[in-house]
Amino acid sequence: NGKSFDVGIEMLGEFNPPKWATTNLMSPWYVNSDTVSLNNASTKAAQQKAQATLRGEGNMLKEVVIKDKKIVKESHNLNGPGEADQVFDEQDMLKAGKMTLGDLLKEKVKGFNIGPFLHVKIHKDRKEDESGVLQKRVSYRVNEKEMRLVIDGTDVDEIDNYGIEPFPKGRFEFIKHYLDYFSAEDIKGIEVMFNSAYNTAYGNNFLGNGIIFQDFEYPAKKDWAFVEITTRSGKGPWMMVTPGTYFYKPLPYTLPKDFYRPRYIVKNVASAMGTDLRSTIHWAPRVATDKDGKAIVSFFSADKPADYTVVLEGTDLNGGFGYSRQKIKVVKK
């Protein structure tokens, strides 16, 4: 009724499609196994290529290398779409499922970890020419560079609300809050700017004259690693999750595609004889038998006489399965 309430939702029996192990022991049923036709086609193609070259019709082209890069849609990347040291797009997010942003960074981003850093503690009554005191702290980093989190173009460090406890632990916990809060379902993509070719634009845009939080200071010229997060909502770090809701993505409903088969009629049954060289002749995925277990399946053969292998598979919908394999001979009239 439009009211929020504190309740959890747990999905039981959520369907996941089976994962089949790949094997090279057997070719799929739809692969052309007629070696004679394959050899003939290969020989014919080589012959046509040789004739074209002899007539001067063939031109040797220079090698062309096609490069592609991942693009995060609606990203606020200051360098442009896909311009980053590492890019993880929407397909990567879909594969990650309900993984948290923190776990995503640990698994995907090279060099992401937690490490020690030094910061400057300043005195409340210090003068401009006074220096602060160096202290150690821990923070998220990419390799040796400290990480700054940018969500939908908003630098999380510029949200003046560490609030948990005085810096330095406050910043670590503040960033951790976002890493635990967002999941792969909330995110469209992740872009990592580590090297100067990519993090310079972010440094010029966000760092300015340095940052002071409470009694601790960051230098303006610090070399950071920026991680740009693009969320599905596009609302930045302020996205709110409604209590008592669950984001569920069922498998899409799909209709099976019909297997192609020629439609010969009496008038054209003998036209262009010798052109029908199909190796996989027929596939009928929906054959229902009568009360006596019988059904009629018809198909047009190819032009070449041969022995056809027929494979029958089925179920009685009560847990019983059946399988049969036999051969039929197609002869020339």
N, C-alpha and C positions, 0 to 999 in steps of 0.2 A: 504493500500500500504506500510505497514511496518513503518509508521510514527506514532509517539505518539501525542496525542492531549488531551486537557483537556475536557472531556465529561463524563457525568454520565449516567448510564444505570439502568432503573427501570423495573422490570418484572411485567407485569399486567396479572392477571388471571392465575398465576402459580398454577398448579394442585397439590392438596394435597389429599391423600386417606382419606376417611371418617373414623372417630373413632367411633366404635360401643360400646355402654355401655353393660357391661356383665350382665347377668341375670341367675338366677337359677330356673326360673319358668318353663322352658321347655327344654327338652333334644334335642340336635341336631338330624337332620333327619338320620344321618349315625350311630348313637349309637344303639347297639343291644337292642331292646326293648322286645325281646322274653324271658320272665322270665323263661319259662320252660327249654329252651336251656341253659340259664345261670346257673340255679340251677343244671341241669344235669352235666354241665362241672365242676362246683365247687365241686359237690359231687364225681365225678369221680376222680378229682385230689387229693382230700383228701383220697379217698380209695387207690389209687396207692401209695401215700406217706406212709400210714399206713402199707400196704403190704411190701413195701421196708424196712421199719424199722423192721418189724417182722422177715424178712429174714436176717437181719444184713447188708443190702445194704446201709442203710442210715447212714451218718456221720454228727453229729452236728458240724458246723464250728464256730470258734470264730468270734466275731463281727469285721468287717473291716470298718474303717472310711476313706473315700476318701476325701482328701483335694485338692483344686485347687486354683491357684492364677492368677490374671490378668497379662498379659505380654504385654509390649509395644514393638512392633517390631522395630528393628534398634535403640533402645534407647542407650544413652551413660551413663546409670546409672553405677556409679563407684562400686556399691555394687553387681551388677549382675541383670539379668532380673527379674522384679517383686519384687525386694528386696527394699521395701519402706514402710513408714507408711500408705500412701494412694496412690492408683494407679487407674488411669482412662484411659481406653484403647480406641481403635479406634471406637468401638461400642458406647461408651459414647459420643465421638466427633460427630459421625453421628447423634445421637439423638439431639445434641445441635444445629445443623444447622448453622446459621450465627451468633451465639452468640460470642461476643468478648472474648478474653482471660481473661480480667478483670472480666467480668460478670461470666465467667466459674469458676474462682477461688472463687468468692463470693458465688456461688450456690453450688459448689461441695466440696471445701476444708474446712474441719472443723477447725474453729478458725481463718480463714482468715479475716483480718480487717485492719484498719489504726489506729495507735496509736503513742503516744509521746515517744521519746528517747532522750538520752543525747549524745553529741559528744564533742570532745576536739578541741577547736580552738587554733592553734599554731601560734606563732609570726614568721614572715618571718626571723628575725635575731636571733631566739632563739638558745641557746646552747643546747648541748645534755642533760645536767642535769636540764634544765628548764622544768617546767610543763606548760601545756596550760590552757585555760579557758573553763569551762564547759558551754555549751549552749544547749537549747532545740531545738528539731526539730520533724517533723512528718515523718513517714515511713510506708511502708507496712509490715505486720507481720503475723505470724501464732501463735495464742495464744499470749504468752509473748515474743516470739523470733522474731527478725527482719528477714525479708525475703531477700534472695539473689536469683536472677533469673538466671538460667542456661539454655541456648537454644542450643540444639544440641552439648552439651559438652563445650560450651563457656560461661564463667561467664560474664554476662553483666557488672558487676562492674569493670572488668578488661579492659573494653573498655574505654580508657582515653579520654572521650569526653562527659562530662556532658553538657558543652557549653551553656545551656539555661541561667543560671545565677549562681552566686557563690553558692556553697554548703552552707547550707543543702537543701534548696528548690530545687536546681538543680538536686539532686539525685532522689528525689520523682517524679519530672516532667519527668526525664529521664526514670525511670522505667515505669511510667504511659504511656509514649509514646509507649512502647512495648505492654503493656496490652491493649491499644486501637487499636494498629496496627494489631495484629494477631487476627484471628477469629478461631472458631472451625473447619472450612473448611481447614485451613492451618495446622492443628495440628493432629498428630497421637496419642499422649498420653501425660499424665501429671503424674509425680511421685513426691511425697512430702517426703522429708527427714527431720524429726523433732527431733526424739529421737536420743540419742548418738549412738545407734546401727547402724544407717544409716547415720547421718550427719557427723560422725567422718572422714570417707574417703574423703568427700568433703572438710572439714575443712583443712585436711592435704594437699590436692591437690591445693586448691585455695587461702588459707589465707596467707601462707608463713610467712613473717616477719611483717605483718601489711600492711595497705594501706593508702596512703596519697593522697588526692585530693585537689588541690588548697591550701587553708589554713586550712584544716580540716583533722583530722586523725581518723582512725579506729584502735582499738587494735587488735593484732594478735590472741589473745585467746578468742575473742568474740564468744559466743554460738549462731550460726545462725540456721535458718530454710531454707533449700535449696529446691527450686522447679525446677525440671528438665523438660523442655519442649522438646518434639521430634516433629519436623515439617515434613511435607510431602516432602518438597524440600530438607531437610538435609543441608541447606546452613547457618544455624545458624541465628544470629541477623541481617544478612545483606540481607535477602530476599527482593526483590523488586517486587512490584505489578505494572504491566503495566497499565497506565491510559486508560480508555475506555474499560476495559474488565470486564466480569462478569462470575463468576463460577457457572454454572447451572448443576444440576444433575437430569435428568428426571427419571421417574420410568422405570425400565428395562422391556423390552419386554419378556413376558413369554408365553409359549404354555400350554394350560390346559392338565392335565394328563387324559388318558382314564380310565374309570372305568373297573375294572376286571370283566370278565364274562367267564364262562366255554364254551368250544367249543365241544359239544357233537355231535357225528355222529351216523349213523345207527348202526355201528358195536359195538360201546362202550356205547350206550345209556342206556343199562341195567347193565353195569359192575359196581361193587362196589356200589350197591344200599345201601342207608342208610348212605352214607358218606357225601353227599352234605347237610349240615345243615345251609346254609346261611340264615341270617335274613334280610339283605338288598339285594334284588335280582337284581335290575337293576336301572341304572341311565343314562338317555340320555340327555345331556346338549344342544344338537344341533338337534332339530327336526323341520323341515320346512314343513308346511302344503301346500296343493295344493290350487288352486283357489277357491275350495269349502270349504276350512278350514279343510280338512281331511288329516290324515297321519297314517301310519302303523308302530307300534313299536312291536318288538317281543323279547322274552327272554326265557331262560330255567328256569323252576321253581326248587325249592329245592325238596329233596326227600320226605319231610314230608308234607302231605296234610294239608292245612290251609286256612284261610281267608287272602287275601292280600289287603293291603291298597294302593291305587293308588292316587298320588298327581300330578296334572297337573298345571304348571304355565307357563305363556307366555305373549308376547306382540305383537302388530301389527306394532311396530316400528313407530307409529304415536302418541304415547302418551297413547294408550289404553292398559290396563293390564287385564289379565284373570286368574282365579283360579278355580280349581275344585278338589273335593276330593270324592272318591267313593271306594267301596270294590268289589273284585272279589273272587270267591271261587274256589280253586284248590282241586279236589277230586282224589282219587286213582282209577286207571283204573280197 
